[in-house]
Amino acid sequence: MKTAKLLLPLLGLALLAGCNKTEEPAKPAAAAPAAVSYIDKIKARDKLIVGVFTDKPPFGFVDEAGRYVGFDTDIGRRFAKDLLGDENKVEFVAVEPASRIPFLQSDKVDLILANMTVTPERKEAVEFTNPNLKVAVQALVPNDSVVKSLDDLATRTTIVTTGTTADIWLTKNHPDWKLLKFEKNSESLQALSAGRGDAYAQDNLVLFSWAKQNPGYRVLEQKLGDEAPIAPAVKKGNIELRDWVNAELAKLGEEKFLLKLYDQYVRKELSDDTKPESVIVEGGKWQG
């Protein structure tokens, strides 16, 4: 009993001490780091990195002086000027049709300006901006070819460049056709001129240009699929850069910048009765 009487006062003191203890305020959770602006990243680097073609005149090619030139390339220079204050603050990276998306995904480039047609499959892999061109896929054959229509190609060999809209469309819609594939547009055209295939399927603007410079070829009238937009592309999820490009295209549309590039690079490649609005999409305003 004496032991119990001694424990009771001690227990009371312990409870009293517990009630009087001041609780420490909870420490605030650490703030999440602010998302790094991609535009700021480009500005800090002081250089815009753009993937372009080097063998697809009049859109992207290398001139006799070794300089990157063309419709798409000049758009890249203008983007650099408006973003960084100097059109020379751009680094061009040569791409092939099949490497355009992987180069974006692996951060080798900020932006693709390489005649990439907008398709549902590609929209799953990249962020397309508003378009700057429109295009349809057709086929080029020698003038003396017996091929008169696309149906005639069913039993022949059609050359395509890997990863192009023509390659994707024919593989999906005519899996039984014999396709001969090359990595570069220039390689595909060389194969056609060497007689390794009966036709070359590609964006019609490229075919019109090549046929005009190389007499002896004609473009079949039929189109492979519908007319489609061509647009710059950025990495999937890069909404900030996508929106900047869209705003830039809208601004350039007000000064008819693409029309100037059309006059400089494209007009001479097409027939005299071709209307610029059938090729370019000024201000990013697609009317499909």
PEZI-V983732 format. One record per residue. N is the residue number from 1. RES is the residue in one letter. PHI is phi as a letter, one per 30 degrees, with the letter a starting at -180 (999 if undefined). OMEGA is omega in whole degrees, 0 to 359 (999 if undefined). D_LAST is the distance of its C-alpha to the last C-alpha in whole Angstrom. Layout:
N|RES|PHI|OMEGA|D_LAST  N|RES|PHI|OMEGA|D_LAST
//
This chain:
1|M|999|179|97  2|K|d|180|98  3|T|d|179|95  4|A|d|180|93  5|K|d|179|94  6|L|d|183|93  7|L|d|184|89  8|L|d|178|88  9|P|d|179|89  10|L|d|179|87  11|L|d|179|84  12|G|d|178|84  13|L|d|180|84  14|A|d|179|81  15|L|d|180|79  16|L|d|179|80  17|A|d|179|78  18|G|d|181|75  19|C|d|184|75  20|N|d|183|75  21|K|d|179|73  22|T|d|180|70  23|E|d|178|67  24|E|d|179|64  25|P|d|180|61  26|A|d|179|58  27|K|d|179|56  28|P|d|180|53  29|A|d|180|50  30|A|d|180|49  31|A|d|178|46  32|A|d|180|43  33|P|d|181|42  34|A|d|178|39  35|A|d|180|36  36|V|d|179|36  37|S|d|180|33  38|Y|d|177|31  39|I|d|178|30  40|D|d|178|34  41|K|d|179|35  42|I|d|180|33  43|K|d|178|35  44|A|d|177|38  45|R|d|181|37  46|D|i|181|37  47|K|a|175|34  48|L|c|183|30  49|I|c|188|30  50|V|b|175|27  51|G|d|182|26  52|V|b|171|25  53|F|d|176|25  54|T|c|184|29  55|D|b|183|28  56|K|b|177|25  57|P|d|6|25  58|P|c|188|24  59|F|c|177|22  60|G|a|180|25  61|F|a|180|28  62|V|c|182|32  63|D|d|184|34  64|E|d|179|37  65|A|d|180|38  66|G|i|182|37  67|R|c|176|34  68|Y|d|180|31  69|V|b|176|29  70|G|k|182|25  71|F|e|181|22  72|D|d|183|21  73|T|d|179|25  74|D|d|174|25  75|I|d|178|22  76|G|d|178|25  77|R|d|180|28  78|R|d|176|26  79|F|e|180|25  80|A|d|180|29  81|K|d|183|30  82|D|d|181|29  83|L|c|187|30  84|L|c|176|33  85|G|i|183|34  86|D|a|182|34  87|E|d|179|32  88|N|d|179|34  89|K|d|178|34  90|V|b|174|32  91|E|c|179|32  92|F|c|178|30  93|V|c|181|31  94|A|d|178|30  95|V|b|170|28  96|E|c|181|27  97|P|e|184|24  98|A|d|183|26  99|S|c|184|27  100|R|d|182|24  101|I|d|177|24  102|P|e|179|28  103|F|d|175|28  104|L|d|184|26  105|Q|d|181|28  106|S|c|177|31  107|D|i|175|31  108|K|d|178|32  109|V|b|174|29  110|D|d|194|27  111|L|a|173|24  112|I|c|172|22  113|L|b|188|21  114|A|b|170|21  115|N|h|183|17  116|M|c|179|16  117|T|d|179|13  118|V|d|176|12  119|T|b|178|13  120|P|e|182|15  121|E|d|181|18  122|R|d|179|18  123|K|d|176|17  124|E|d|187|20  125|A|c|183|22  126|V|b|171|20  127|E|c|175|19  128|F|d|171|16  129|T|d|171|15  130|N|d|187|12  131|P|d|174|11  132|N|b|180|13  133|L|b|171|11  134|K|b|188|9  135|V|a|170|11  136|A|b|180|12  137|V|c|177|15  138|Q|b|183|18  139|A|b|181|22  140|L|c|179|25  141|V|b|174|28  142|P|d|181|31  143|N|e|184|32  144|D|d|180|35  145|S|d|176|33  146|V|d|180|34  147|V|d|180|30  148|K|c|182|28  149|S|b|179|25  150|L|d|180|24  151|D|e|180|26  152|D|d|181|29  153|L|d|183|28  154|A|e|182|29  155|T|c|182|33  156|R|b|181|32  157|T|c|179|32  158|T|c|179|28  159|I|d|175|28  160|V|b|173|25  161|T|c|185|25  162|T|e|176|26  163|G|i|178|23  164|T|d|178|20  165|T|e|179|17  166|A|d|178|19  167|D|e|182|22  168|I|d|184|21  169|W|d|181|19  170|L|d|179|22  171|T|d|181|24  172|K|d|188|22  173|N|c|179|22  174|H|b|183|25  175|P|d|181|27  176|D|d|179|30  177|W|d|177|29  178|K|d|180|31  179|L|c|174|29  180|L|c|190|31  181|K|c|175|30  182|F|b|183|30  183|E|d|186|30  184|K|c|177|29  185|N|e|180|27  186|S|d|179|30  187|E|d|179|32  188|S|d|180|29  189|L|d|176|30  190|Q|d|179|33  191|A|d|178|34  192|L|d|181|32  193|S|d|178|34  194|A|d|178|37  195|G|i|181|36  196|R|d|177|36  197|G|b|183|33  198|D|c|182|32  199|A|a|174|28  200|Y|b|179|26  201|A|c|185|22  202|Q|a|175|20  203|D|e|187|17  204|N|d|180|17  205|L|d|178|18  206|V|d|181|21  207|L|d|178|22  208|F|e|181|22  209|S|d|183|24  210|W|d|180|26  211|A|d|180|27  212|K|d|181|28  213|Q|d|183|30  214|N|b|181|32  215|P|e|179|32  216|G|j|180|33  217|Y|b|177|30  218|R|b|180|27  219|V|c|177|23  220|L|d|185|23  221|E|d|183|20  222|Q|d|179|19  223|K|c|175|16  224|L|d|183|16  225|G|i|184|13  226|D|d|172|10  227|E|d|185|8  228|A|b|177|7  229|P|d|170|8  230|I|c|185|12  231|A|b|167|13  232|P|d|180|17  233|A|b|175|19  234|V|b|182|22  235|K|d|179|24  236|K|e|180|23  237|G|j|181|25  238|N|d|184|25  239|I|d|182|23  240|E|d|181|25  241|L|d|177|24  242|R|e|181|20  243|D|d|177|21  244|W|d|179|23  245|V|d|179|20  246|N|d|178|17  247|A|d|179|20  248|E|d|179|21  249|L|d|178|18  250|A|d|179|17  251|K|d|180|21  252|L|d|178|20  253|G|d|181|18  254|E|d|179|20  255|E|c|178|23  256|K|h|184|20  257|F|d|181|21  258|L|d|177|18  259|L|d|177|19  260|K|d|178|23  261|L|d|177|22  262|Y|d|180|20  263|D|d|183|23  264|Q|d|189|25  265|Y|c|194|24  266|V|c|188|21  267|R|e|183|22  268|K|d|181|25  269|E|d|185|24  270|L|c|180|22  271|S|d|186|23  272|D|d|183|24  273|D|c|178|21  274|T|d|179|18  275|K|d|181|16  276|P|e|182|16  277|E|d|175|12  278|S|d|182|11  279|V|c|184|12  280|I|c|177|12  281|V|b|184|10  282|E|d|178|13  283|G|i|180|14  284|G|i|186|12  285|K|c|182|9  286|W|d|176|6  287|Q|c|184|4  288|G|c|999|0
//
